[in-house]
């Protein structure tokens, strides 16, 4: 962004700011915002679907595991605006599951695609802006915890079968999930 005044052909000062749209950090941040908003929408919808099934323990654990998403979105938005960028992204349609297994699988698919995108974004951002890279690495660490939790839940589902897995998720738990 150009913040210094320039002389125009009429010897008047031009104090307008030039918005930089080709900044690679803006592209990275907007891309991550798109993905995080989609993930947040998908996860919150899945929590609601599972609650309607009466499995209180599972949505409680999912809420704990995804509580960082609004914080990450806010952090990315703040960074974008602090750098002089403008939010400019679209949100892909979330993949909403209708059964517990579909929900776990759809969330796993989302997490598996997020990891390489976050790694690539951190690497690219590191060449331009260390602060943005650190922010992305913090988000990646949170996503790794959620991925690990999902892997465990899917193994439990496969090991116990649908009936026993769902029975084990009827009650809210006192222990926190990742």
HELIX and SHEET records of a PDB file:
HELIX    1   1 UNK A   24  UNK A   52  1                                  29    
HELIX    2   2 UNK A   56  UNK A   66  1                                  11    
HELIX    3   3 UNK A   68  UNK A   82  1                                  15    
HELIX    4   4 UNK A  100  UNK A  126  1                                  27    
HELIX    5   5 UNK A  130  UNK A  168  1                                  39    
SHEET    1   A 2 UNK A   6  UNK A   7  0                                        
SHEET    2   A 2 UNK A  13  UNK A  14 -1                                        
END                                                                             
